[in-house]
Amino acid sequence: MVITDYLNDSDDRILIDNLSYEYVELFRDSGTNFRYGYCLIGWVVFDDENNHALIKWNGLNFLGFLRILELNSIEVFTSISDRVKQLANEKMEFLDFFPIVGIVKTCFSMQSNYWSELCLNFLLKNKLYQKQLTFLREYKNCSWCNQKVNHMIWTYLSRMN
């Protein structure tokens, strides 16, 4: 699937393979113009140069989201949480609108200390302790993780319990 048109910043429609979908923006970083949202068929991510990625709801590759980990994690969390409150009822929360499990799996499957550290930092700073992330136990003392990432995994898992 190819995003063929995103008309302008105020547009709430997006064209994907020449089909128009309603687009709901959830986050925009004013400094970098990184933004993401969703449409009927999945997550939509725009980077600094207006390149874009569509990640289907059942997708496995969340590379497009990694850039968000380099931003101020508290600001990202607060901004998305506030937007969720505007869009949904009180039963919905941040994690209903942010694919954290897919992002974590992508970071760790890449075997990158840089992305894994940013990801764990995001989780710890925002106190996002999810049972779906218990798979991180598999990465305790893994050969490619540096000492800092191993310690962050241990810290995260101990706080999750």
N, C-alpha and C positions, 0 to 999 in steps of 0.2 A: 504494500500500500504506500502511496506517495501523497504527501500533502502538496497539493498543487497551488493553493492560494490561501493566504491569510491577509485579508484585505487591508486592515489598518488596526491600530491599537485599540480603537473603541468598538471594533466589530465583534459581535458575539456569534459569528458563523465562521466555519472553516471548511474549505473544500478539500476532500480527500478522494483521489481517483475520480474527480469530477462529480462527486456527490457532496451535497451541502449538509453539514452537521452543526448543531448548536455547540458552541465552545464556551466553557466556563473557566475563566482564569482563576487560579488559586494563589499564585505567588508571583511577584515580580521584584527583582532586585534593581533598585534605581541606579546603582553604581555601575552595574555590568549589563543591564538589560536582559539578564537571564530570567526566564519565566516558564511556568508550567501550569497546566490545567488539564481538563479532560473533556472528552466528547463521548458520544454514544458508544464508540467502539474501542476506546482506550485512553491512555495518558498521552498528552502532547507536551513536548519539551522544546523550547526555543533557546538557543545559546546566544552568546554575546554578538555574533555576527548574523543573527536571524536564521541560522541553520536550524533545522527542526528534525525531530524524531517522533514517530508514533510507536507507542509501546502498547500492544493489545492487552486487554484485561488478563488474558491467560498467558502473557508473554513471559519469557525467562531471561531476557537480556535488558537490564536496566542501566546500561552504560550512560544513557542520556541524562540520568538523574545524578550522576556522580559529581558534577560541577556544583550542585547545591551543597555538597558537604564541605566545599572550600569557603563558603560564605559564613557569616556569623550565625551559628546554630541557634542561639537564643532568639535572634531576630526572625529567622526563618520559621521557627516553631510558633512564636507569638503571632506573626503575620498570618500564617496558615490557619492557626486556631481561631483567630478573629474572623477570618474569611468564612470558615466553616460555620461559625455562629450566625453569620449573616445569611448563609445559604440554607441551613438545615435546622431541624428541630434540636432540642437539647439532648436527644439520645445519640446524636452523631458526635464524633470527636475527631481530633487530629488524625489518628491512625486509620480512620475510615476513608480519608482523603489523601493519604500518603503511603506509598507502597514500601514501607521500611523493610519488610522481610525480603522482598525481591532485591532491594538495594544492598542489603547486608550480604545476601548470597552472591550477588555479582562481585562485590568487593573482595570477598574471601575466595571465590573461585578463581579470581585473577592472581592470587597469591602475591599480592602487593602490600608491603608494609605501609606504604604511604596511604593508600585508599582505606585499608583496614583500620589504621589508626584514626583517620578522619571520621570514619563511620562509627567506631566505638566512642570517640569523643562526642559525636552528635547524640548517640544513645545515652551516654552518661550525663551529659550536661542537661538534657531534657527529661531525664528520668523515665525513659521509654523501656520499661522492663516487660517484655512480651514472652509468653510461653512458647510461641512459635520460633523463638530465637535460641532455644536450648541446643540446637545443632552446633552452636558455638563451642560446646564442650569438645567436639571433635578436633578443634583447633588449638586446644590447650597444649602447649609444649610441642607444637608442630615444627618441623625442621626449617621451614622458610620464614616463620615469624621471628622477628627480633624480640629482645627482652621486653621492650616497652609494650609491644602489641600483646605478648603473652601476659604481662601484668594487667593490662587493660581488660583482656578477656576474663582473667581470674576475678578482677574487681567487678566487672559487669555480672558475671554468673553468681558471685557471692551476694550481690545486692538484689538479684532477681529472686532469691529464695526468701 
